[in-house]
Amino acid sequence: MSNELINIIKQGYESKDLDYKGPFAWNEADKKTCCDVVRDILAMANTLGGYIVIGVSEVPTGYQWDGLSTEQADTFDTTRLNRFLQNYADPPINALLKKIPHDGKVFVVIEIPRFTDTPHLCQRDYPDVLKSPALYVRTDNNETALVRSSADFRAVVEQAVRNRSDALLTSFRSILKGGVPTGKSDSEQCEEQWQNAIERFDNLNPLKKKGYTGYREVAFSPAQFQADRFTREQLREAAEHACVNYTGWPFLLYSPRRNDMTYAVQGGIETLLDHSDNDDRVDFWQFLQSGFFYQRTLMWEEFYQRQRNASPALHIDSLVQYTGQAVDALIKLYEKLLSETEVVELKLRVLGTERRSIETFDLRRLYGSYVCRIPIVEVCRAMSLAEWRAAVVDHSADIATAVFHQFNWEHAGGFHPILEKMFSRRY
């Protein structure tokens, strides 16, 4: 667990389930500072759960790992934190606090569990920090915010329903199979498969020695987890259905005649395409019997910029098209496997983004320089299969916009024509 927490401390970017705070001492007399921590705990508990790391300061170039002094670290205690927290959270939240030594410094890590049946309401005001009664959540911009819209409220309600369903389904499957529950929720088991897929790619990556950092990746995971939900034959049929070529190369390449290209692995099927003999390019995807899907590809910009000895860049149209193809593949993969009402989460990441700038062939589109300051950009969306299908272009444009916001391009937009043009052609 210590190694896992050190990796969290070193992550280097905030997300829905991770927040950094600079060093300070816990002092209930300083209610504003303590309530600011409570606010983030409430939001994380109502979203995915997560971690707050204390001892990491935000600076213009990113983050600075200061650590806490011995005197500051000594003021933090799990019981003391939860006693203060319960004055504001209803139902109560039991956070776990750990002090982690790393690189000669000490950091405090607060682990926040995700709510189970009932979201956590803020039950007490504090001026300019907390409002009561109110629900706080983590937004797609990795910030804490009040639930203000019906869409945000619906997302919290749907999560509550899924949480309860997950627990019931886990118990039922255990009874039917004569086993015992794993103790892990559906989302935790999906997360485990995602981490395994990342590790699998890292082990197989034929370009690892060349030191590329720029990759695009996407993962799909149905809300209901069952390790052996689908047969390999069903996975192959779904992959063949999702193999569509909009840009000259399919997002998910599959050929039923090429068993050497797509092969069986533990619990599913997998493809690794190595083009390094011609140019530096790699495509990898994995589709598991749980319904979990993972794909990663080297950004062509990475190879192209290296050939020109130019600074790392992200091409606008390429990212938008990748996003559109990912949403399209999600729909085609699952439309014969899942019901229209089942929720599927899409997680898109762009890796190697720190100091990478946005680029376009049409220089008239951009006014100024837009550069990312974090090493990985991540965007998550979850909705029913019917909702994904109902607005493919809108959802794709929304996800791409969220990516570009992390490049400090606040007025990003106008991506519908790119997507509509791509979807109008088929090779």
C-alpha positions in Angstrom: 0.0 0.0 0.0 2.9 2.4 0.7 4.2 2.1 -2.8 0.7 2.7 -4.2 0.4 5.9 -2.1 3.9 7.0 -3.1 2.7 6.7 -6.8 -0.3 8.8 -5.9 1.9 11.4 -4.3 4.1 11.5 -7.3 1.3 11.5 -10.0 2.0 15.1 -10.8 -1.6 16.1 -11.9 -4.9 16.5 -10.2 -8.0 14.4 -11.3 -11.5 13.7 -10.1 -10.1 11.4 -7.4 -6.9 13.3 -6.5 -6.3 16.8 -5.1 -3.0 18.4 -4.0 -2.7 20.9 -1.1 0.3 22.8 0.0 1.8 22.1 3.5 -0.1 23.4 6.6 -0.8 22.4 10.1 -4.2 21.0 11.1 -5.8 23.4 13.5 -9.5 23.4 14.2 -9.2 27.1 15.2 -8.4 27.8 11.6 -11.8 26.8 10.4 -11.5 28.2 6.9 -8.6 25.9 6.1 -10.1 22.9 7.7 -13.5 23.5 6.0 -11.7 23.8 2.7 -10.5 20.2 3.2 -14.0 19.1 4.3 -15.4 20.6 1.1 -13.0 18.5 -1.1 -13.7 15.4 1.0 -17.5 15.8 0.5 -17.0 16.2 -3.2 -14.8 13.2 -3.7 -17.0 11.0 -1.5 -20.0 12.0 -3.8 -18.1 11.2 -7.0 -15.4 8.4 -7.2 -13.8 8.6 -3.8 -10.1 9.4 -3.9 -7.2 11.0 -2.2 -6.1 14.4 -0.9 -2.3 14.8 -0.6 -1.1 17.5 1.7 2.4 18.8 1.2 2.4 19.4 -2.6 2.2 23.1 -3.7 0.9 24.3 -7.1 3.5 26.5 -8.9 3.4 28.2 -12.3 5.3 25.2 -13.9 3.2 22.5 -12.3 3.6 21.1 -8.8 6.3 21.3 -6.1 6.7 18.5 -3.6 7.5 20.4 -0.4 6.5 17.9 2.3 5.4 18.8 5.8 7.6 19.8 8.7 7.7 17.4 11.7 5.6 19.9 13.6 3.0 20.2 10.9 2.8 16.4 10.3 2.3 15.8 14.1 -1.0 17.8 14.0 -2.7 15.4 11.6 -4.6 12.5 13.1 -7.4 10.3 11.6 -9.7 10.5 14.7 -9.2 14.3 14.9 -9.9 14.8 11.2 -13.1 12.6 11.3 -14.4 14.3 14.5 -14.2 17.7 12.7 -15.6 16.2 9.4 -18.7 14.7 11.0 -19.9 18.2 12.1 -20.4 18.8 8.4 -21.1 15.5 6.6 -24.5 13.7 6.7 -24.3 10.7 6.6 -20.9 10.6 8.3 -17.7 10.0 6.3 -14.9 7.9 7.7 -11.8 9.1 6.0 -8.4 7.4 6.6 -5.3 9.5 7.1 -1.7 8.2 6.6 1.7 9.9 6.9 3.9 8.7 4.1 7.7 9.4 4.1 9.2 9.9 0.6 12.4 11.3 -0.7 13.4 12.6 2.8 10.0 14.4 3.3 6.7 13.5 4.9 3.4 13.8 3.2 -0.1 13.4 4.6 -2.5 11.4 2.4 -6.3 11.4 3.2 -8.1 8.5 1.6 -11.8 9.1 1.0 -14.3 6.3 0.4 -17.0 6.7 -2.3 -20.5 6.9 -0.9 -22.5 3.6 -1.0 -26.3 4.1 -0.7 -26.7 7.7 0.2 -24.7 10.8 -1.1 -23.2 13.0 1.6 -24.9 16.2 2.3 -23.2 19.3 3.7 -25.2 20.0 6.9 -23.5 23.2 8.2 -22.5 26.5 6.6 -19.1 28.2 6.8 -18.8 31.6 5.1 -17.3 31.6 1.6 -16.4 27.9 1.9 -19.4 25.6 2.7 -23.2 26.0 2.1 -25.9 24.0 3.8 -27.8 22.0 2.8 -25.8 21.2 -0.4 -24.3 18.5 -2.4 -20.7 18.8 -3.6 -19.1 16.8 -6.4 -15.9 16.7 -8.4 -16.3 18.2 -11.9 -14.7 17.1 -15.2 -12.3 20.0 -14.7 -11.0 18.3 -11.5 -12.6 21.0 -9.3 -15.0 20.8 -6.4 -18.4 22.4 -7.1 -22.0 22.5 -5.9 -24.5 20.4 -7.7 -26.5 23.1 -9.5 -27.9 21.4 -12.6 -30.4 18.6 -13.0 -27.8 16.7 -15.1 -25.3 16.8 -12.2 -28.0 15.8 -9.7 -29.1 12.9 -12.0 -25.5 11.7 -12.2 -25.3 11.5 -8.4 -28.6 9.6 -8.2 -27.6 7.2 -11.0 -24.3 6.6 -9.1 -26.3 5.7 -6.0 -28.5 3.3 -7.9 -25.4 1.7 -9.5 -23.6 1.4 -6.1 -26.6 -0.4 -4.6 -27.0 -2.6 -7.7 -23.2 -3.4 -7.7 -23.5 -4.7 -4.1 -26.6 -6.8 -4.8 -25.2 -8.2 -8.0 -21.9 -9.2 -6.3 -23.8 -11.0 -3.6 -26.1 -12.8 -6.0 -23.2 -13.9 -8.3 -21.4 -15.2 -5.2 -24.4 -17.2 -4.1 -25.1 -18.6 -7.5 -21.5 -19.6 -8.0 -21.0 -21.0 -4.5 -18.2 -18.5 -3.8 -17.6 -15.6 -1.6 -17.8 -11.9 -2.5 -14.5 -10.3 -3.6 -15.1 -7.3 -1.4 -14.4 -5.1 -4.5 -17.1 -3.0 -6.2 -17.7 -3.2 -10.0 -15.8 0.0 -10.6 -12.8 -1.2 -8.5 -12.6 -4.4 -10.6 -12.8 -2.4 -13.8 -10.1 -0.1 -12.5 -8.0 -3.2 -11.8 -8.4 -4.5 -15.4 -7.5 -1.0 -16.7 -4.3 -1.0 -14.7 -3.5 -4.5 -15.9 -4.0 -3.5 -19.5 -1.7 -0.5 -19.1 1.0 -2.8 -17.6 0.4 -5.3 -20.4 1.0 -2.6 -23.1 4.1 -1.4 -21.3 5.6 -4.9 -21.4 4.8 -5.4 -25.0 5.5 -2.0 -26.4 8.1 -2.4 -29.2 8.9 1.3 -29.1 9.7 1.5 -25.4 13.5 1.9 -25.9 12.9 4.9 -28.2 11.5 6.9 -25.3 8.3 8.2 -26.9 5.9 9.8 -24.4 3.0 10.9 -26.6 0.2 8.3 -26.7 -3.6 8.4 -27.0 -5.5 5.8 -25.1 -9.1 5.0 -24.3 -10.9 2.5 -22.1 -14.5 1.4 -22.0 -16.1 -0.4 -19.1 -19.7 -1.4 -18.6 -21.1 -0.4 -15.2 -22.0 -4.0 -14.3 -18.9 -6.2 -13.8 -18.8 -9.9 -14.4 -15.4 -11.5 -15.3 -16.9 -14.1 -17.6 -19.9 -12.2 -18.9 -19.2 -12.8 -22.6 -17.6 -15.6 -24.7 -14.5 -14.9 -26.9 -16.7 -15.6 -29.9 -19.0 -12.8 -28.8 -16.0 -10.5 -28.4 -14.7 -11.4 -31.8 -18.1 -10.7 -33.4 -18.3 -7.3 -31.6 -14.8 -6.4 -32.7 -15.5 -7.2 -36.3 -18.7 -5.1 -36.1 -16.7 -2.2 -34.7 -13.9 -2.3 -37.3 -14.8 0.7 -39.3 -12.4 2.8 -41.4 -13.1 6.6 -41.4 -9.6 8.0 -41.7 -7.6 5.5 -43.8 -6.9 3.3 -40.8 -9.5 1.7 -38.5 -9.5 2.7 -34.8 -10.0 -1.0 -34.0 -8.5 -3.2 -36.6 -9.9 -6.7 -36.7 -9.9 -9.4 -39.4 -11.5 -12.8 -38.8 -9.0 -14.3 -41.2 -6.0 -13.2 -39.2 -5.8 -15.3 -36.1 -2.2 -14.4 -35.8 -3.1 -10.7 -35.5 -5.9 -11.0 -32.9 -5.2 -13.8 -30.4 -6.6 -15.2 -27.2 -5.2 -14.0 -23.9 -6.3 -14.7 -20.3 -10.0 -13.7 -20.1 -10.3 -12.2 -23.6 -8.7 -11.3 -26.9 -5.9 -8.9 -27.8 -4.2 -7.3 -30.8 -0.7 -5.7 -31.1 0.3 -4.1 -34.4 3.9 -3.1 -34.7 4.8 -0.9 -37.7 8.3 0.0 -36.5 9.9 -1.5 -39.6 8.4 1.4 -41.7 7.8 4.2 -39.3 7.4 4.4 -35.6 3.8 3.4 -35.0 2.1 0.9 -32.7 -1.6 0.0 -32.2 -2.7 -2.1 -29.3 -6.2 -3.1 -28.1 -7.5 -5.6 -25.6 -11.1 -6.8 -25.1 -12.0 -8.9 -22.1 -14.9 -11.2 -21.3 -16.1 -8.8 -18.6 -16.8 -6.3 -21.4 -13.8 -4.1 -20.6 -12.0 -2.6 -23.6 -8.7 -0.8 -23.8 -6.9 0.7 -26.8 -3.6 2.7 -27.1 -1.8 4.1 -30.0 1.4 6.2 -30.5 0.5 9.7 -31.6 1.7 10.2 -35.2 2.7 13.7 -34.2 5.3 12.2 -31.9 7.1 10.5 -34.7 6.6 13.4 -37.1 7.9 16.0 -34.7 10.9 13.9 -33.8 11.8 13.6 -37.5 11.7 17.4 -37.8 13.5 17.9 -34.5 10.6 20.0 -33.4 8.9 20.5 -30.1 6.2 18.1 -29.0 2.8 18.9 -30.4 -0.8 17.7 -30.4 -2.7 18.0 -33.7 -6.2 19.4 -33.3 -8.0 17.4 -36.0 -6.3 14.2 -35.1 -7.4 14.4 -31.4 -10.9 15.3 -32.4 -11.1 12.4 -34.9 -9.6 9.9 -32.4 -12.3 11.0 -29.9 -15.0 10.6 -32.5 -13.8 7.1 -33.5 -13.6 6.1 -29.9 -17.2 7.0 -29.2 -18.3 5.3 -32.4 -16.3 2.2 -31.5 -17.9 2.1 -28.0 -21.4 2.1 -29.5 -20.6 -0.6 -32.1 -18.8 -2.8 -29.6 -21.6 -2.9 -27.2 -24.8 -2.6 -29.2 -25.0 -6.4 -29.6 -23.7 -7.1 -26.1 -25.6 -4.8 -23.7 -29.0 -3.4 -23.3 -29.7 0.2 -24.3 -30.1 1.3 -20.7 -26.8 -0.1 -19.4 -24.3 2.5 -18.5 -20.8 2.5 -20.1 -17.9 4.6 -18.9 -15.4 6.0 -21.4 -12.1 7.1 -20.1 -9.8 8.9 -22.6 -6.2 9.9 -21.8 -3.6 11.8 -23.7 -0.1 10.9 -22.3 3.1 12.9 -22.5 1.3 16.2 -22.6 3.5 18.3 -20.4 5.0 21.2 -22.4 3.2 19.8 -25.5 1.5 22.5 -27.6 -1.6 22.5 -29.8 -0.9 22.5 -33.5 -3.0 22.6 -36.7 -2.3 22.5 -40.4 -4.6 25.5 -40.8 -2.7 28.2 -38.8 -5.5 30.7 -39.2 -7.5 28.7 -36.6 -5.3 29.5 -33.7 -4.5 32.9 -32.2 -1.8 32.4 -29.6 0.1 29.5 -28.2 -1.6 26.8 -26.1 0.6 24.6 -24.0 -0.3 21.9 -21.5 1.4 22.0 -18.0 0.5 18.5 -16.8 1.9 15.1 -18.0 -1.4 13.3 -18.6 -4.8 14.7 -19.6 -7.7 12.6 -18.7 -11.4 12.9 -19.4 -14.2 10.5 -18.2 -17.8 10.3 -19.3 -20.4 7.7 -18.2 -23.9 7.3 -19.7 -26.3 4.7 -21.0 -25.6 3.1 -24.4 -28.8 4.8 -25.7 -27.4 8.2 -24.6 -24.1 7.6 -26.3 -25.9 6.6 -29.5 -28.2 9.6 -29.4 -25.6 12.3 -29.8 -22.3 10.8 -31.1 -21.0 14.1 -32.5 -22.0 16.1 -29.5 -20.4 13.8 -27.0 -17.2 13.5 -29.1 -16.9 17.3 -29.4 -17.5 17.7 -25.7 -14.8 15.2 -24.8 -12.3 16.8 -27.2 -13.1 20.3 -25.8 -12.4 19.0 -22.3 -9.0 17.8 -23.4 -8.1 21.1 -25.0 -9.1 23.0 -21.9 -6.2 21.3 -20.2 -4.0 22.9 -22.8 -5.3 26.3 -21.6 -7.4 26.7 -24.7 -10.4 28.0 -22.9 -12.3 28.9 -26.1 -11.8 25.6 -27.8 -14.7 24.5 -30.0 -16.1 24.3 -33.5 -15.3 20.6 -33.8 -18.6 19.5 -35.2 -17.6 20.0 -38.8 -14.5 17.9 -38.4 -16.5 15.1 -36.9 -19.4 15.3 -39.4 -16.9 15.2 -42.3 -15.1 12.2 -40.8 -18.3 10.2 -40.2 -19.6 11.0 -43.7 -16.8 9.0 -45.4 -16.0 5.3 -45.1 -13.1 3.6 -46.8 
